[in-house]
Every structure is written in C-alpha cells, then in structure tokens.
Amino acid sequence: MGRRTLEELDATQLKLVYIAGNLPDAQAAEACLMEIGLDYAVNVEQFTTTSVLGGVYAGAFIYVPASRHQECRTRLEACGLTDTIDLPPETPETCDGA
C-alpha cells in the first residue's frame, strides 16, 4: 500500500484531499497516509495563490479514494496538515423526461 499513479488507480473514484505547496508538506502528508495503510495518488499540478505575492506554483496534489476521503482528511488534519480539501456537495441528479 502507498503511493500510486493516477493511472494505476481508478482515477474516476479518486478525490483531491490535499495540495502540498512544498516538499516537507508533501512528505508529511504521504507519511500520514501511509500510517493508515492507504493507496493514494500524487500528481504534480499547477495552482494559483491569493496571497499578496500571488502567482502560479507547482504543488503535489494528493488524491485518495472517494470512499475514504473524510477519513483521510481527518487524519491529515490530526497530523497538522490543516489546509485540506473538502468534498463538494453532491449535485442531485435531474430527470429530463416527463
């Protein structure tokens, strides 16, 4: 168990749980998730900040299975990584027919 690529895991069932903006945070998040024996994916992607300096940066985007998202979020926060990503509210399906 541990780090996998998005291709190795079913990417349709993964949800973003954390964006690490630096290497120490990425390593801490990985160590925290490995403690609970979870398969997760890390993908380097660009993000923008709304800080005074602003800009576009590269970060480690950490994806976990949707079914364990809340557990992982709680665990990361317990490890001191408090800038976690919440799942968006689910959109109810609509019916196009009569």
C-alpha positions as CSV (number, residue, x, y, z in Angstrom):
1,M,0.0,0.0,0.0
2,G,1.1,3.5,-0.6
3,R,1.8,5.9,-3.4
4,R,0.4,5.0,-6.8
5,T,0.0,6.9,-10.1
6,L,-3.4,8.2,-11.2
7,E,-3.2,5.6,-14.0
8,E,-2.6,2.7,-11.5
9,L,-5.7,3.6,-9.5
10,D,-9.2,4.1,-10.8
11,A,-9.0,7.9,-11.3
12,T,-12.7,8.2,-11.6
13,Q,-13.0,7.1,-7.9
14,L,-10.3,9.4,-6.6
15,K,-10.9,12.8,-5.0
16,L,-8.5,15.6,-4.2
17,V,-7.8,15.8,-0.4
18,Y,-4.7,17.9,-0.1
19,I,-2.4,20.2,-2.1
20,A,1.1,20.4,-0.7
21,G,2.9,23.6,-1.8
22,N,6.3,22.4,-0.7
23,L,8.3,19.2,-0.3
24,P,8.2,18.9,3.5
25,D,4.4,19.2,3.5
26,A,4.1,16.6,0.7
27,Q,6.4,14.2,2.6
28,A,4.4,14.8,5.8
29,A,1.1,14.1,4.0
30,E,2.5,10.9,2.5
31,A,3.8,9.6,5.8
32,C,0.5,10.4,7.4
33,L,-1.5,8.5,4.8
34,M,1.0,5.6,4.8
35,E,0.4,5.1,8.6
36,I,-3.2,4.1,7.8
37,G,-2.2,1.8,5.0
38,L,-3.9,3.7,2.2
39,D,-3.3,3.7,-1.5
40,Y,-3.2,7.2,-2.8
41,A,-2.0,9.1,-5.9
42,V,0.3,12.1,-6.1
43,N,0.2,14.3,-9.2
44,V,2.3,17.5,-9.7
45,E,0.0,20.2,-10.9
46,Q,-0.1,24.0,-11.1
47,F,-2.1,26.1,-8.6
48,T,-2.5,29.8,-8.0
49,T,-2.5,31.6,-4.7
50,T,-4.5,34.6,-3.5
51,S,-1.6,35.7,-1.3
52,V,-0.1,39.2,-1.5
53,L,2.6,37.8,-3.8
54,G,0.2,35.8,-5.9
55,G,1.5,33.7,-8.8
56,V,1.3,30.2,-10.2
57,Y,3.2,27.4,-8.4
58,A,3.7,23.7,-8.8
59,G,2.3,21.6,-6.0
60,A,1.8,17.9,-5.0
61,F,-1.9,17.2,-5.4
62,I,-2.8,14.2,-3.3
63,Y,-5.8,12.1,-4.3
64,V,-7.5,9.4,-2.2
65,P,-10.4,7.0,-2.8
66,A,-13.7,8.9,-2.5
67,S,-15.0,6.3,-0.1
68,R,-12.2,7.2,2.4
69,H,-11.9,10.9,1.7
70,Q,-13.3,12.1,5.1
71,E,-11.2,9.6,7.0
72,C,-8.0,10.8,5.2
73,R,-9.0,14.5,5.6
74,T,-9.4,13.9,9.4
75,R,-6.1,12.0,9.6
76,L,-4.2,14.7,7.7
77,E,-5.6,17.4,10.0
78,A,-4.6,15.3,13.0
79,C,-1.0,15.3,11.6
80,G,-1.1,19.1,11.5
81,L,-1.9,19.5,7.8
82,T,-4.9,21.6,8.1
83,D,-5.3,23.0,4.6
84,T,-7.3,20.0,3.4
85,I,-9.8,20.0,0.6
86,D,-13.4,19.2,1.4
87,L,-15.6,17.3,-1.0
88,P,-18.0,19.5,-2.9
89,P,-21.7,18.9,-2.1
90,E,-23.2,16.3,-4.3
91,T,-25.5,17.6,-7.0
92,P,-28.8,15.8,-7.1
93,E,-29.5,14.1,-10.4
94,T,-32.2,15.7,-12.5
95,C,-34.7,14.0,-14.7
96,D,-35.1,15.2,-18.3
97,G,-38.2,13.2,-19.0
98,A,-41.9,13.7,-18.2
